Amino acid sequence: MKRFLLPICLVAAGLSASPLTATAQQKSTPAKQPSASTPSAIERDLDVFSEWVNDKLDRAEGGVRRELPRIKEDFERQSRRLDKAVDSLSSQSKREYGTQKRRYQSWESKQDSLDAAARQPETASAAQRRLLNETVTISKARPEELPELYLHLLETTREKRRTWTQADWSAAGAVLERLNTRYEQVREKLPLEERIRIRSWQGEFRTLEKARDVKDIMKE
C-alpha cells in the first residue's frame, strides 16, 4: 500500500497547481488597447455631418425650399452633438468642422433670402421681365422686335413649364396676350415668314398650356 502514496500526492499537487498557473497566465497577458487608427465616435459623427452638408449643398433649390425647416432642425441636432465634444477632435478635424459649419450657414442664409423673395407677390412688370429675360414696354415694341420677344417667351416656357404653378402660367398667358395685341397692331409691317413663325409660337404656347391642364385633370 505504501508504494502508491507518492504518485497520488504528486497528482494532487499537480491538480492544485493548475488554477494558480492559469491565473498567473491570465494576469501576465496584457489587455488589448484600441488601435490608434480606429476613429472615435465624435470623428465618425463629423464624417456623417460633412457628408450631410455636402448633400444639402448639392440639392436643387426648388426642392430644398420645401424641406428647409426640417433641414434646419437636422443641422441644429448634429451641430449640438459635435459642439459638446469638439475638444475630442484633432486639430485637423476641428478645422474641417468649422469649415463645414460656415459652408452650411452661408447656404442656409441664401435659401432664406430666396424663400423670402419667393413669398413676395410678383408685379406684372417683374413677371414679364422674368419671362422675357429683358425689360421692354411691349405696347411700344418695334415690329422687328416682336419675333425675338415671342421666342424668349417660348424658350422660358419650354424650360420652366414642368415646375410652373398656376400663377406662373397666368403670368405667361398675360405676357402672351400683350404680345398678341401689339402683333395685331403692327403685323402688316412684318415679312410673311416672320408672321408664320409668330403664328407657330402662339400655337405652341397654347398647346403646352393645354397639355398642362390635361396633366392636372389626370392627377385629380
N, CA and C atoms as a LAMMPS dump frame, in Angstrom:
ITEM: TIMESTEP
0
ITEM: NUMBER OF ATOMS
660
ITEM: BOX BOUNDS ff ff ff
-5.0000000000000000e+02 5.0000000000000000e+02
-5.0000000000000000e+02 5.0000000000000000e+02
-5.0000000000000000e+02 5.0000000000000000e+02
ITEM: ATOMS id mol type element x y z
1 1 1 N 0.801 -1.196 0
2 1 2 C 0 0 0
3 1 3 C 0.845 1.261 0
4 2 1 N 1.981 1.282 0.649
5 2 2 C 2.8 2.485 0.774
6 2 3 C 3.343 2.958 -0.561
7 3 1 N 3.603 1.979 -1.491
8 3 2 C 4.227 2.388 -2.736
9 3 3 C 3.318 3.206 -3.625
10 4 1 N 2.017 3.302 -3.326
11 4 2 C 1.092 4.113 -4.128
12 4 3 C 0.912 5.515 -3.582
13 5 1 N 1.454 5.83 -2.423
14 5 2 C 1.214 7.13 -1.803
15 5 3 C 1.884 8.27 -2.573
16 6 1 N 3.112 8.031 -3.046
17 6 2 C 3.833 9.109 -3.73
18 6 3 C 3.169 9.567 -5.027
19 7 1 N 2.795 8.634 -5.884
20 7 2 C 2.105 9.101 -7.111
21 7 3 C 0.826 9.856 -6.835
22 8 1 N 0.065 9.415 -5.841
23 8 2 C -1.195 10.094 -5.523
24 8 3 C -0.919 11.511 -5.067
25 9 1 N 0.119 11.681 -4.237
26 9 2 C 0.465 13.027 -3.757
27 9 3 C 0.88 13.934 -4.901
28 10 1 N 1.643 13.345 -5.837
29 10 2 C 2.08 14.148 -6.974
30 10 3 C 0.904 14.596 -7.841
31 11 1 N -0.046 13.692 -8.037
32 11 2 C -1.244 14.054 -8.814
33 11 3 C -2.009 15.155 -8.137
34 12 1 N -2.177 15.042 -6.829
35 12 2 C -2.922 16.06 -6.073
36 12 3 C -2.239 17.41 -6.177
37 13 1 N -0.896 17.37 -6.061
38 13 2 C -0.145 18.632 -6.16
39 13 3 C -0.304 19.266 -7.526
40 14 1 N -0.317 18.406 -8.554
41 14 2 C -0.497 18.931 -9.925
42 14 3 C -1.847 19.56 -10.115
43 15 1 N -2.885 18.927 -9.586
44 15 2 C -4.241 19.472 -9.721
45 15 3 C -4.383 20.799 -9.008
46 16 1 N -3.778 20.877 -7.813
47 16 2 C -3.9 22.116 -7.039
48 16 3 C -3.116 23.25 -7.675
49 17 1 N -2.077 22.928 -8.426
50 17 2 C -1.25 23.985 -9.041
51 17 3 C -1.834 24.522 -10.32
52 18 1 N -2.683 23.756 -10.993
53 18 2 C -3.21 24.17 -12.303
54 18 3 C -3.96 25.485 -12.266
55 19 1 N -4.943 25.712 -11.37
56 19 2 C -5.647 27.002 -11.344
57 19 3 C -4.722 28.17 -11.124
58 20 1 N -3.703 27.988 -10.244
59 20 2 C -2.782 29.08 -9.959
60 20 3 C -1.993 29.46 -11.206
61 21 1 N -1.564 28.38 -11.926
62 21 2 C -0.806 28.636 -13.152
63 21 3 C -1.642 29.386 -14.169
64 22 1 N -2.924 28.966 -14.34
65 22 2 C -3.819 29.644 -15.291
66 22 3 C -4.044 31.082 -14.899
67 23 1 N -4.215 31.306 -13.555
68 23 2 C -4.436 32.668 -13.082
69 23 3 C -3.241 33.55 -13.366
70 24 1 N -2.048 32.962 -13.12
71 24 2 C -0.823 33.734 -13.387
72 24 3 C -0.696 34.076 -14.852
73 25 1 N -1.083 33.133 -15.724
74 25 2 C -1.016 33.39 -17.148
75 25 3 C -1.976 34.49 -17.561
76 26 1 N -3.193 34.459 -16.939
77 26 2 C -4.17 35.492 -17.246
78 26 3 C -3.67 36.867 -16.834
79 27 1 N -3.026 36.914 -15.645
80 27 2 C -2.556 38.205 -15.159
81 27 3 C -1.416 38.741 -16.015
82 28 1 N -0.648 37.86 -16.579
83 28 2 C 0.516 38.295 -17.35
84 28 3 C 0.176 38.706 -18.768
85 29 1 N -1.055 38.366 -19.263
86 29 2 C -1.454 38.712 -20.631
87 29 3 C -1.992 40.133 -20.662
88 30 1 N -1.358 41.061 -21.34
89 30 2 C -1.828 42.461 -21.347
90 30 3 C -3.145 42.595 -22.106
91 31 1 N -4.028 43.523 -21.649
92 31 2 C -5.313 43.764 -22.318
93 31 3 C -5.06 44.474 -23.633
94 32 1 N -5.879 44.166 -24.624
95 32 2 C -5.745 44.801 -25.939
96 32 3 C -6.17 46.257 -25.865
97 33 1 N -5.376 47.128 -26.422
98 33 2 C -5.685 48.552 -26.45
99 33 3 C -6.299 48.922 -27.801
100 34 1 N -7.213 49.931 -27.828
101 34 2 C -7.785 50.358 -29.113
102 34 3 C -6.703 50.797 -30.069
103 35 1 N -6.852 50.46 -31.303
104 35 2 C -5.88 50.853 -32.318
105 35 3 C -5.888 52.356 -32.492
106 36 1 N -4.719 52.916 -32.701
107 36 2 C -4.635 54.375 -32.873
108 36 3 C -5.348 54.829 -34.126
109 37 1 N -5.542 53.921 -35.093
110 37 2 C -6.18 54.299 -36.354
111 37 3 C -7.696 54.18 -36.313
112 38 1 N -8.237 53.63 -35.217
113 38 2 C -9.686 53.474 -35.105
114 38 3 C -10.323 54.822 -34.831
115 39 1 N -11.269 55.289 -35.671
116 39 2 C -11.868 56.607 -35.445
117 39 3 C -12.761 56.597 -34.213
118 40 1 N -12.709 57.675 -33.459
119 40 2 C -13.579 57.784 -32.3
120 40 3 C -15.005 58.073 -32.742
121 41 1 N -15.947 57.984 -31.794
122 41 2 C -17.352 58.234 -32.128
123 41 3 C -17.547 59.656 -32.64
124 42 1 N -16.854 60.617 -32.034
125 42 2 C -17.029 62.009 -32.461
126 42 3 C -16.454 62.239 -33.854
127 43 1 N -15.356 61.537 -34.203
128 43 2 C -14.798 61.641 -35.551
129 43 3 C -15.776 61.069 -36.575
130 44 1 N -16.441 59.965 -36.219
131 44 2 C -17.435 59.387 -37.125
132 44 3 C -18.624 60.335 -37.29
133 45 1 N -19.019 60.984 -36.183
134 45 2 C -20.105 61.961 -36.273
135 45 3 C -19.729 63.103 -37.216
136 46 1 N -18.467 63.508 -37.175
137 46 2 C -18.012 64.583 -38.068
138 46 3 C -18.073 64.129 -39.516
139 47 1 N -17.687 62.883 -39.793
140 47 2 C -17.769 62.362 -41.164
141 47 3 C -19.215 62.382 -41.667
142 48 1 N -20.129 61.962 -40.805
143 48 2 C -21.556 61.963 -41.172
144 48 3 C -22.03 63.387 -41.429
145 49 1 N -21.623 64.32 -40.567
146 49 2 C -22.024 65.721 -40.712
147 49 3 C -21.49 66.312 -42.012
148 50 1 N -20.232 66.015 -42.348
149 50 2 C -19.633 66.544 -43.576
150 50 3 C -20.367 66.017 -44.804
151 51 1 N -20.689 64.735 -44.812
152 51 2 C -21.434 64.157 -45.936
153 51 3 C -22.815 64.785 -46.04
154 52 1 N -23.431 65.038 -44.889
155 52 2 C -24.769 65.643 -44.862
156 52 3 C -24.722 67.054 -45.453
157 53 1 N -23.74 67.852 -45.066
158 53 2 C -23.609 69.215 -45.597
159 53 3 C -23.385 69.176 -47.108
160 54 1 N -22.49 68.305 -47.56
161 54 2 C -22.223 68.209 -48.999
162 54 3 C -23.479 67.845 -49.77
163 55 1 N -24.276 66.937 -49.216
164 55 2 C -25.512 66.533 -49.882
165 55 3 C -26.481 67.702 -49.994
166 56 1 N -26.64 68.475 -48.927
167 56 2 C -27.596 69.587 -48.939
168 56 3 C -27.163 70.685 -49.905
169 57 1 N -25.866 70.95 -49.982
170 57 2 C -25.389 71.997 -50.877
171 57 3 C -25.5 71.6 -52.339
172 58 1 N -25.643 70.309 -52.607
173 58 2 C -25.8 69.828 -53.981
174 58 3 C -27.253 69.744 -54.409
175 59 1 N -28.177 69.973 -53.487
176 59 2 C -29.594 69.796 -53.802
177 59 3 C -30.123 70.939 -54.644
178 60 1 N -31.154 70.643 -55.452
179 60 2 C -31.816 71.682 -56.252
180 60 3 C -32.586 72.625 -55.338
181 61 1 N -32.548 73.916 -55.679
182 61 2 C -33.131 74.911 -54.791
183 61 3 C -34.634 74.766 -54.624
184 62 1 N -35.339 74.387 -55.682
185 62 2 C -36.792 74.276 -55.587
186 62 3 C -37.226 73.259 -54.558
187 63 1 N -36.597 72.081 -54.584
188 63 2 C -36.954 71.043 -53.626
189 63 3 C -36.5 71.379 -52.231
190 64 1 N -35.357 72.023 -52.092
191 64 2 C -34.805 72.357 -50.783
192 64 3 C -35.726 73.315 -50.039
193 65 1 N -36.299 74.282 -50.741
194 65 2 C -37.113 75.294 -50.087
195 65 3 C -38.262 74.68 -49.315
196 66 1 N -38.849 73.626 -49.85
197 66 2 C -39.953 72.972 -49.141
198 66 3 C -39.475 72.223 -47.91
199 67 1 N -38.249 71.747 -47.936
200 67 2 C -37.72 70.937 -46.837
201 67 3 C -36.872 71.746 -45.864
202 68 1 N -36.748 73.04 -46.072
203 68 2 C -35.813 73.848 -45.286
204 68 3 C -36.05 73.776 -43.778
205 69 1 N -37.29 73.847 -43.278
206 69 2 C -37.478 73.747 -41.814
207 69 3 C -36.907 72.455 -41.236
208 70 1 N -37.124 71.333 -41.909
209 70 2 C -36.601 70.059 -41.402
210 70 3 C -35.078 70.017 -41.503
211 71 1 N -34.524 70.58 -42.578
212 71 2 C -33.075 70.613 -42.742
213 71 3 C -32.426 71.431 -41.624
214 72 1 N -33.046 72.551 -41.274
215 72 2 C -32.511 73.368 -40.182
216 72 3 C -32.513 72.597 -38.864
217 73 1 N -33.564 71.842 -38.61
218 73 2 C -33.626 71.035 -37.388
219 73 3 C -32.519 69.984 -37.38
220 74 1 N -32.28 69.352 -38.525
221 74 2 C -31.216 68.344 -38.616
222 74 3 C -29.847 68.972 -38.341
223 75 1 N -29.626 70.16 -38.877
224 75 2 C -28.348 70.84 -38.643
225 75 3 C -28.158 71.143 -37.166
226 76 1 N -29.188 71.679 -36.526
227 76 2 C -29.08 72.02 -35.107
228 76 3 C -28.804 70.779 -34.268
229 77 1 N -29.469 69.681 -34.588
230 77 2 C -29.28 68.445 -33.818
231 77 3 C -27.849 67.936 -33.962
232 78 1 N -27.346 67.888 -35.189
233 78 2 C -25.995 67.363 -35.41
234 78 3 C -24.921 68.288 -34.847
235 79 1 N -25.092 69.586 -35.036
236 79 2 C -24.064 70.522 -34.574
237 79 3 C -24.021 70.588 -33.047
238 80 1 N -25.172 70.442 -32.376
239 80 2 C -25.165 70.432 -30.906
240 80 3 C -24.333 69.266 -30.379
241 81 1 N -24.517 68.089 -30.997
242 81 2 C -23.771 66.923 -30.554
243 81 3 C -22.269 67.104 -30.775
244 82 1 N -21.915 67.67 -31.91
245 82 2 C -20.497 67.889 -32.194
246 82 3 C -19.9 68.989 -31.32
247 83 1 N -20.668 70.044 -31.063
248 83 2 C -20.168 71.145 -30.224
249 83 3 C -19.817 70.661 -28.815
250 84 1 N -20.608 69.74 -28.282
251 84 2 C -20.383 69.254 -26.915
252 84 3 C -19.071 68.49 -26.799
253 85 1 N -18.631 67.853 -27.873
254 85 2 C -17.431 67.016 -27.821
255 85 3 C -16.337 67.522 -28.742
256 86 1 N -16.387 68.79 -29.114
257 86 2 C -15.446 69.305 -30.102
258 86 3 C -14 69.226 -29.611
259 87 1 N -13.794 69.283 -28.299
260 87 2 C -12.426 69.205 -27.764
261 87 3 C -11.792 67.844 -28.001
262 88 1 N -12.615 66.838 -28.3
263 88 2 C -12.076 65.498 -28.57
264 88 3 C -11.581 65.349 -29.997
265 89 1 N -11.857 66.323 -30.841
266 89 2 C -11.426 66.25 -32.232
267 89 3 C -9.967 66.649 -32.374
268 90 1 N -9.338 66.122 -33.385
269 90 2 C -7.979 66.542 -33.702
270 90 3 C -8.019 67.962 -34.271
271 91 1 N -6.853 68.592 -34.347
272 91 2 C -6.789 69.961 -34.872
273 91 3 C -7.321 70.028 -36.3
274 92 1 N -6.962 69.027 -37.107
275 92 2 C -7.43 69 -38.494
276 92 3 C -8.943 68.834 -38.554
277 93 1 N -9.488 67.983 -37.687
278 93 2 C -10.934 67.755 -37.679
279 93 3 C -11.681 68.988 -37.196
280 94 1 N -11.096 69.714 -36.24
281 94 2 C -11.725 70.954 -35.773
282 94 3 C -11.825 71.959 -36.913
283 95 1 N -10.756 72.051 -37.727
284 95 2 C -10.791 72.967 -38.87
285 95 3 C -11.848 72.538 -39.883
286 96 1 N -11.93 71.243 -40.123
287 96 2 C -12.941 70.748 -41.061
288 96 3 C -14.346 71.048 -40.552
289 97 1 N -14.562 70.83 -39.261
290 97 2 C -15.886 71.088 -38.677
291 97 3 C -16.262 72.561 -38.832
292 98 1 N -15.297 73.454 -38.545
293 98 2 C -15.577 74.879 -38.692
294 98 3 C -15.888 75.249 -40.137
295 99 1 N -15.154 74.67 -41.07
296 99 2 C -15.39 74.942 -42.495
297 99 3 C -16.773 74.467 -42.917
298 100 1 N -17.156 73.26 -42.513
299 100 2 C -18.45 72.709 -42.903
300 100 3 C -19.596 73.523 -42.296
301 101 1 N -19.428 73.981 -41.07
302 101 2 C -20.47 74.81 -40.455
303 101 3 C -20.645 76.116 -41.221
304 102 1 N -19.526 76.752 -41.577
305 102 2 C -19.62 78.013 -42.315
306 102 3 C -20.241 77.8 -43.685
307 103 1 N -19.888 76.706 -44.359
308 103 2 C -20.477 76.407 -45.672
309 103 3 C -21.994 76.264 -45.548
310 104 1 N -22.418 75.501 -44.551
311 104 2 C -23.851 75.293 -44.386
312 104 3 C -24.555 76.603 -44.05
313 105 1 N -24 77.375 -43.113
314 105 2 C -24.673 78.604 -42.683
315 105 3 C -24.785 79.61 -43.813
316 106 1 N -23.773 79.693 -44.678
317 106 2 C -23.852 80.564 -45.851
318 106 3 C -24.94 80.082 -46.801
319 107 1 N -25.003 78.759 -46.996
320 107 2 C -26.026 78.178 -47.863
321 107 3 C -27.425 78.415 -47.29
322 108 1 N -27.58 78.237 -45.989
323 108 2 C -28.891 78.441 -45.367
324 108 3 C -29.339 79.896 -45.493
325 109 1 N -28.402 80.83 -45.307
326 109 2 C -28.732 82.25 -45.446
327 109 3 C -29.238 82.558 -46.85
328 110 1 N -28.58 81.96 -47.856
329 110 2 C -29.019 82.155 -49.241
330 110 3 C -30.42 81.594 -49.448
331 111 1 N -30.682 80.404 -48.899
332 111 2 C -32.004 79.794 -49.051
333 111 3 C -33.084 80.635 -48.381
334 112 1 N -32.765 81.216 -47.223
335 112 2 C -33.732 82.084 -46.542
336 112 3 C -34.059 83.306 -47.388
337 113 1 N -33.036 83.871 -48.043
338 113 2 C -33.263 85.045 -48.904
339 113 3 C -34.132 84.686 -50.105
340 114 1 N -33.837 83.526 -50.706
341 114 2 C -34.635 83.081 -51.851
342 114 3 C -36.077 82.811 -51.441
343 115 1 N -36.239 82.232 -50.264
344 115 2 C -37.58 81.927 -49.786
345 115 3 C -38.365 83.204 -49.521
346 116 1 N -37.692 84.197 -48.922
347 116 2 C -38.362 85.473 -48.66
348 116 3 C -38.774 86.158 -49.961
349 117 1 N -37.886 86.094 -50.962
350 117 2 C -38.215 86.701 -52.258
351 117 3 C -39.376 85.978 -52.927
352 118 1 N -39.406 84.66 -52.779
353 118 2 C -40.474 83.876 -53.413
354 118 3 C -41.833 84.169 -52.801
355 119 1 N -41.825 84.575 -51.532
356 119 2 C -43.094 84.85 -50.859
357 119 3 C -43.65 86.235 -51.179
358 120 1 N -42.825 87.087 -51.779
359 120 2 C -43.293 88.417 -52.139
360 120 3 C -44.163 88.339 -53.394
361 121 1 N -45.297 89.002 -53.39
362 121 2 C -46.144 88.988 -54.595
363 121 3 C -45.416 89.628 -55.773
364 122 1 N -45.46 88.967 -56.916
365 122 2 C -44.742 89.438 -58.093
366 122 3 C -45.588 90.43 -58.869
367 123 1 N -45 91.555 -59.24
368 123 2 C -45.717 92.532 -60.048
369 123 3 C -45.751 92.062 -61.499
370 124 1 N -46.664 92.642 -62.267
371 124 2 C -46.789 92.27 -63.68
372 124 3 C -45.498 92.566 -64.434
373 125 1 N -44.859 93.69 -64.118
374 125 2 C -43.622 94.049 -64.816
375 125 3 C -42.485 93.1 -64.443
376 126 1 N -42.45 92.682 -63.162
377 126 2 C -41.412 91.732 -62.744
378 126 3 C -41.613 90.379 -63.416
379 127 1 N -42.872 89.944 -63.512
380 127 2 C -43.171 88.672 -64.176
381 127 3 C -42.779 88.736 -65.653
382 128 1 N -43.08 89.854 -66.304
383 128 2 C -42.734 89.998 -67.721
384 128 3 C -41.221 89.974 -67.908
385 129 1 N -40.504 90.654 -67.03
386 129 2 C -39.044 90.675 -67.122
387 129 3 C -38.474 89.262 -66.921
388 130 1 N -39.055 88.516 -66.01
389 130 2 C -38.588 87.146 -65.765
390 130 3 C -38.88 86.243 -66.96
391 131 1 N -40.02 86.391 -67.568
392 131 2 C -40.424 85.511 -68.666
393 131 3 C -39.738 85.843 -69.982
394 132 1 N -39.458 87.122 -70.202
395 132 2 C -38.825 87.538 -71.457
396 132 3 C -37.308 87.707 -71.314
397 133 1 N -36.84 87.686 -70.074
398 133 2 C -35.41 87.833 -69.797
399 133 3 C -34.881 89.192 -70.255
400 134 1 N -35.752 90.17 -70.249
401 134 2 C -35.333 91.536 -70.56
402 134 3 C -36.452 92.493 -70.187
403 135 1 N -36.092 93.771 -70.062
404 135 2 C -37.069 94.807 -69.727
405 135 3 C -37.497 95.511 -71.018
406 136 1 N -38.792 95.506 -71.272
407 136 2 C -39.296 96.105 -72.508
408 136 3 C -40.746 96.533 -72.298
409 137 1 N -41.128 97.621 -72.955
410 137 2 C -42.528 98.045 -72.962
411 137 3 C -43.165 97.452 -74.215
412 138 1 N -43.949 96.399 -74.047
413 138 2 C -44.469 95.656 -75.199
414 138 3 C -45.354 96.528 -76.083
415 139 1 N -46.115 97.402 -75.475
416 139 2 C -47.036 98.233 -76.253
417 139 3 C -46.311 99.199 -77.19
418 140 1 N -45.007 99.377 -76.946
419 140 2 C -44.227 100.276 -77.796
420 140 3 C -43.13 99.538 -78.567
421 141 1 N -43.177 98.211 -78.523
422 141 2 C -42.138 97.424 -79.198
423 141 3 C -42.186 97.64 -80.705
424 142 1 N -41.034 97.727 -81.335
425 142 2 C -40.971 97.873 -82.786
426 142 3 C -41.338 96.545 -83.445
427 143 1 N -41.882 96.576 -84.644
428 143 2 C -42.294 95.342 -85.324
429 143 3 C -41.175 94.307 -85.379
430 144 1 N -39.959 94.753 -85.703
431 144 2 C -38.855 93.798 -85.843
432 144 3 C -38.413 93.19 -84.499
433 145 1 N -38.86 93.76 -83.382
434 145 2 C -38.516 93.219 -82.064
435 145 3 C -39.439 92.078 -81.649
436 146 1 N -40.625 92.031 -82.218
437 146 2 C -41.631 91.063 -81.766
438 146 3 C -41.215 89.602 -81.921
439 147 1 N -40.642 89.182 -83.047
440 147 2 C -40.259 87.769 -83.157
441 147 3 C -39.331 87.316 -82.028
442 148 1 N -38.37 88.156 -81.688
443 148 2 C -37.433 87.781 -80.621
444 148 3 C -38.142 87.71 -79.267
445 149 1 N -39.103 88.611 -79.022
446 149 2 C -39.838 88.59 -77.761
447 149 3 C -40.694 87.323 -77.647
448 150 1 N -41.356 86.967 -78.726
449 150 2 C -42.122 85.714 -78.738
450 150 3 C -41.203 84.519 -78.461
451 151 1 N -40.039 84.529 -79.112
452 151 2 C -39.113 83.416 -78.945
453 151 3 C -38.639 83.306 -77.494
454 152 1 N -38.343 84.437 -76.851
455 152 2 C -37.92 84.415 -75.449
456 152 3 C -39.005 83.811 -74.559
457 153 1 N -40.244 84.201 -74.812
458 153 2 C -41.346 83.66 -74.014
459 153 3 C -41.464 82.154 -74.196
460 154 1 N -41.346 81.685 -75.432
461 154 2 C -41.47 80.251 -75.691
462 154 3 C -40.308 79.476 -75.09
463 155 1 N -39.106 80.039 -75.177
464 155 2 C -37.95 79.346 -74.614
465 155 3 C -38.082 79.206 -73.101
466 156 1 N -38.548 80.251 -72.434
467 156 2 C -38.762 80.184 -70.985
468 156 3 C -39.846 79.169 -70.652
469 157 1 N -40.901 79.151 -71.431
470 157 2 C -41.995 78.21 -71.202
471 157 3 C -41.527 76.766 -71.355
472 158 1 N -40.78 76.494 -72.41
473 158 2 C -40.274 75.134 -72.633
474 158 3 C -39.384 74.675 -71.474
475 159 1 N -38.559 75.59 -70.999
476 159 2 C -37.579 75.224 -69.977
477 159 3 C -38.201 75.091 -68.584
478 160 1 N -39.136 75.975 -68.248
479 160 2 C -39.618 76.07 -66.867
480 160 3 C -40.989 75.448 -66.624
481 161 1 N -41.717 75.095 -67.671
482 161 2 C -43.124 74.737 -67.512
483 161 3 C -43.374 73.58 -66.554
484 162 1 N -42.451 72.643 -66.44
485 162 2 C -42.674 71.474 -65.583
486 162 3 C -42.713 71.835 -64.102
487 163 1 N -42.158 72.987 -63.753
488 163 2 C -42.169 73.408 -62.354
489 163 3 C -43.072 74.61 -62.116
490 164 1 N -43.771 75.06 -63.152
491 164 2 C -44.613 76.241 -63.012
492 164 3 C -45.86 75.955 -62.18
493 165 1 N -46.243 76.978 -61.407
494 165 2 C -47.519 76.962 -60.698
495 165 3 C -48.58 77.608 -61.586
496 166 1 N -49.819 77.601 -61.1
497 166 2 C -50.888 78.255 -61.849
498 166 3 C -50.596 79.739 -62.015
499 167 1 N -49.982 80.358 -60.986
500 167 2 C -49.648 81.782 -61.066
501 167 3 C -48.641 82.041 -62.189
502 168 1 N -47.674 81.128 -62.371
503 168 2 C -46.696 81.282 -63.451
504 168 3 C -47.365 81.202 -64.817
505 169 1 N -48.281 80.234 -64.975
506 169 2 C -48.984 80.101 -66.249
507 169 3 C -49.862 81.324 -66.522
508 170 1 N -50.485 81.861 -65.487
509 170 2 C -51.316 83.054 -65.657
510 170 3 C -50.463 84.242 -66.093
511 171 1 N -49.287 84.387 -65.48
512 171 2 C -48.398 85.492 -65.845
513 171 3 C -47.914 85.335 -67.276
514 172 1 N -47.55 84.108 -67.673
515 172 2 C -47.085 83.87 -69.043
516 172 3 C -48.204 84.133 -70.044
517 173 1 N -49.426 83.732 -69.709
518 173 2 C -50.565 83.979 -70.591
519 173 3 C -50.82 85.468 -70.769
520 174 1 N -50.631 86.232 -69.675
521 174 2 C -50.839 87.681 -69.762
522 174 3 C -49.786 88.324 -70.661
523 175 1 N -48.542 87.866 -70.566
524 175 2 C -47.483 88.398 -71.433
525 175 3 C -47.78 88.056 -72.889
526 176 1 N -48.24 86.829 -73.128
527 176 2 C -48.581 86.439 -74.497
528 176 3 C -49.693 87.323 -75.062
529 177 1 N -50.681 87.623 -74.254
530 177 2 C -51.779 88.474 -74.731
531 177 3 C -51.287 89.871 -75.088
532 178 1 N -50.355 90.409 -74.305
533 178 2 C -49.808 91.73 -74.622
534 178 3 C -49.009 91.687 -75.921
535 179 1 N -48.26 90.587 -76.101
536 179 2 C -47.528 90.432 -77.362
537 179 3 C -48.49 90.32 -78.541
538 180 1 N -49.569 89.565 -78.354
539 180 2 C -50.548 89.389 -79.434
540 180 3 C -51.22 90.699 -79.797
541 181 1 N -51.51 91.501 -78.771
542 181 2 C -52.145 92.793 -79.018
543 181 3 C -51.226 93.689 -79.863
544 182 1 N -49.952 93.713 -79.488
545 182 2 C -49.004 94.528 -80.25
546 182 3 C -48.798 93.958 -81.647
547 183 1 N -48.797 92.642 -81.747
548 183 2 C -48.625 91.996 -83.047
549 183 3 C -49.741 92.386 -84.002
550 184 1 N -50.963 92.393 -83.537
551 184 2 C -52.094 92.747 -84.395
552 184 3 C -51.984 94.192 -84.879
553 185 1 N -51.35 95.043 -84.086
554 185 2 C -51.213 96.445 -84.457
555 185 3 C -50.164 96.655 -85.558
556 186 1 N -49.14 95.786 -85.584
557 186 2 C -48.023 96.061 -86.491
558 186 3 C -47.717 94.903 -87.442
559 187 1 N -48.563 93.901 -87.507
560 187 2 C -48.214 92.711 -88.273
561 187 3 C -48.023 92.983 -89.767
562 188 1 N -48.695 93.978 -90.304
563 188 2 C -48.539 94.281 -91.73
564 188 3 C -47.146 94.787 -92.062
565 189 1 N -46.413 95.195 -91.041
566 189 2 C -45.054 95.684 -91.26
567 189 3 C -44.006 94.569 -91.159
568 190 1 N -44.476 93.358 -90.902
569 190 2 C -43.557 92.219 -90.754
570 190 3 C -43.536 91.375 -92.025
571 191 1 N -42.4 90.807 -92.385
572 191 2 C -42.359 89.896 -93.545
573 191 3 C -43.241 88.677 -93.292
574 192 1 N -43.677 88.045 -94.352
575 192 2 C -44.568 86.895 -94.237
576 192 3 C -43.939 85.775 -93.405
577 193 1 N -42.655 85.5 -93.616
578 193 2 C -42.045 84.392 -92.882
579 193 3 C -42.003 84.669 -91.37
580 194 1 N -41.868 85.951 -90.984
581 194 2 C -41.88 86.285 -89.561
582 194 3 C -43.282 86.104 -88.985
583 195 1 N -44.285 86.453 -89.771
584 195 2 C -45.672 86.249 -89.309
585 195 3 C -45.973 84.762 -89.138
586 196 1 N -45.461 83.94 -90.035
587 196 2 C -45.674 82.493 -89.928
588 196 3 C -45.004 81.952 -88.663
589 197 1 N -43.79 82.422 -88.381
590 197 2 C -43.073 81.969 -87.177
591 197 3 C -43.832 82.367 -85.922
592 198 1 N -44.331 83.591 -85.904
593 198 2 C -45.07 84.058 -84.723
594 198 3 C -46.346 83.242 -84.538
595 199 1 N -47.041 82.958 -85.609
596 199 2 C -48.249 82.121 -85.514
597 199 3 C -47.899 80.737 -84.963
598 200 1 N -46.77 80.23 -85.38
599 200 2 C -46.336 78.918 -84.891
600 200 3 C -46.055 78.965 -83.391
601 201 1 N -45.412 80.022 -82.91
602 201 2 C -45.1 80.134 -81.48
603 201 3 C -46.367 80.355 -80.657
604 202 1 N -47.3 81.114 -81.202
605 202 2 C -48.58 81.286 -80.499
606 202 3 C -49.264 79.933 -80.293
607 203 1 N -49.263 79.131 -81.363
608 203 2 C -49.882 77.813 -81.275
609 203 3 C -49.143 76.888 -80.317
610 204 1 N -47.817 76.962 -80.31
611 204 2 C -47.047 76.089 -79.415
612 204 3 C -47.33 76.423 -77.957
613 205 1 N -47.415 77.698 -77.653
614 205 2 C -47.698 78.077 -76.262
615 205 3 C -49.043 77.514 -75.821
616 206 1 N -50.061 77.653 -76.648
617 206 2 C -51.382 77.157 -76.28
618 206 3 C -51.38 75.636 -76.143
619 207 1 N -50.597 74.962 -76.987
620 207 2 C -50.501 73.501 -76.891
621 207 3 C -49.873 73.089 -75.561
622 208 1 N -48.806 73.764 -75.167
623 208 2 C -48.157 73.456 -73.889
624 208 3 C -49.08 73.759 -72.714
625 209 1 N -49.82 74.839 -72.84
626 209 2 C -50.755 75.22 -71.782
627 209 3 C -51.859 74.178 -71.637
628 210 1 N -52.397 73.702 -72.755
629 210 2 C -53.45 72.687 -72.697
630 210 3 C -52.911 71.363 -72.172
631 211 1 N -51.681 71.021 -72.536
632 211 2 C -51.071 69.784 -72.036
633 211 3 C -50.941 69.838 -70.531
634 212 1 N -50.629 70.993 -70.01
635 212 2 C -50.533 71.144 -68.556
636 212 3 C -51.903 70.976 -67.904
637 213 1 N -52.96 71.523 -68.536
638 213 2 C -54.312 71.376 -67.991
639 213 3 C -54.744 69.91 -67.964
640 214 1 N -54.438 69.186 -69.042
641 214 2 C -54.782 67.765 -69.104
642 214 3 C -54.056 66.982 -68.025
643 215 1 N -52.794 67.316 -67.816
644 215 2 C -51.997 66.633 -66.783
645 215 3 C -52.61 66.858 -65.403
646 216 1 N -53.05 68.074 -65.134
647 216 2 C -53.672 68.364 -63.827
648 216 3 C -54.964 67.59 -63.651
649 217 1 N -55.755 67.462 -64.727
650 217 2 C -57.027 66.726 -64.644
651 217 3 C -56.753 65.259 -64.343
652 218 1 N -55.733 64.687 -64.982
653 218 2 C -55.408 63.283 -64.763
654 218 3 C -54.935 63.045 -63.341
655 219 1 N -54.247 64.019 -62.747
656 219 2 C -53.817 63.89 -61.358
657 219 3 C -55.001 63.848 -60.412
658 220 1 N -56.028 64.628 -60.749
659 220 2 C -57.219 64.651 -59.895
660 220 3 C -57.995 63.368 -59.995
